[in-house]
Amino acid sequence: MRSAKYESPPQQFGLLVSVYTLTAAVAALAAAFYTDRFDRRKTLLFLYVGFVISTLLCGIAPGYESLLAARAFAGAFGGVAGASVHSIIGDAIPEQRRGAATGMIMSAFALSSIIGVPIGLVLAVHFSWRAPFLFLVVLSTLVLILTWKIIPPMRGHIVEGESHRPLAQMKAVLGTGNHLRAFVFMFALMFAGFPVIPFIAPYMVANVGLKETDLPYLYFFSGLATVFTSRYIGKLADRHGKRQMFTLIGLISIAPLLITTNLPPVPVWVAIAASVIFMVFVSGRFVPAMALVISSVEPRLRGGFMSINSAIQQLGLGAASLLAGTIIGHGAGGTLTRYWLAGLIAVGATLLAIALAWRVKPVS
């Protein structure tokens, strides 16, 4: 039996989306004080249980306020869990293979997007807005069981006999110049993409002339391409160096940034091709970048460091999107104006990020 469809004003929907990012950033900062004192496996399992429960609460929420609260909790657990995964990569994978490992994580994310988004849309259309949340609960529970069975205890980062003092831990993380340079690098990288990325779909419809029904093809083919290219870029980063590959991919990414933000009306296949090239190179930069950042910190500090890094990513993403939103306007017929300026900001941030990458030194 089909349930009633959940409908909300755009402002309420926007808050549902942004509260996840906001609480993820706040929770990541709070977790940074304590995460390195615990076994990585236990930390990840705890966070993932919290994510499953909060997602279930989203699916059974009786109203908007309860759904908003559940989304906030999901962001808190999910955001810190992402940082925990990268900490595990740093602890379990040698530096010379971290590019490939990071590429695999990125390709898994792309695969989940091209499979998960269509499934979620189908469930929402044929059942209700609750169905995607409940489906995610089932899927996440299976992942939780696999995590519990596959990942071994991970306590190698804990120095026996050393008392863990949260403030001293944060002083060690924030008092190291290499760490601060890595944080600035990651913040710049957010501005190298997210003034452009959130507005690709509306620009393609309003300016390029695509129909909304064409957009799934853009995301499908772009995601499918990155499933393969992310892993290949990761392997190249291990072979030729993280900073070298980031520089190369970053310079190449300038072209699709400028093309996408200045694209005139074109056939659908041209728009899809431009979108594929954009995602391959713009998202591909994150593979060597994350591998470099993971390697820039000692294992004993990695959990707190990655939590702060996660918070910086979320804040940078939000700031970049907000800046673009104040720049981009609307013209005649609903077209977007000054999107080209958002592209120039992303290009400038890309060049800054390339310069900063050479200031971040791998230490482990």
Sequence and secondary structure as in RCSB ss.txt:
>XXXX:A:sequence
MRSAKYESPPQQFGLLVSVYTLTAAVAALAAAFYTDRFDRRKTLLFLYVGFVISTLLCGIAPGYESLLAARAFAG
AFGGVAGASVHSIIGDAIPEQRRGAATGMIMSAFALSSIIGVPIGLVLAVHFSWRAPFLFLVVLSTLVLILTWKI
IPPMRGHIVEGESHRPLAQMKAVLGTGNHLRAFVFMFALMFAGFPVIPFIAPYMVANVGLKETDLPYLYFFSGLA
TVFTSRYIGKLADRHGKRQMFTLIGLISIAPLLITTNLPPVPVWVAIAASVIFMVFVSGRFVPAMALVISSVEPR
LRGGFMSINSAIQQLGLGAASLLAGTIIGHGAGGTLTRYWLAGLIAVGATLLAIALAWRVKPVS
>XXXX:A:secstr
         HHHHHHHHHHHHHHHHHHHHHHTTTGGGS HHHHHHHHHHHHHHHHHHHHT SSHHHHHHHHHHHH
HHHHHHHHHHHHHHHHHS GGGHHHHHHHHHHHHHHHHHHHHHHHHHHHHHT THHHHHHHHHHHHHHHHHHHHH
S    TTS TT    HHHHHHHHHT HHHHHHHHHHHHHHHTTTTTGGGHHHHIIIII   GGGHHHHHHHHHHH
HHHHHHHHHHHHHHH HHHHHHHHHHHHHHHHHHHHT  S  HHHHHHHHHHHIIIIITTHHHHHHHHHTTS GG
GHHHHHHHHHHHHHHHHHHHHHHHHHH EE GGG EESHHHHHHHHHHHHHHHHHHHTT     
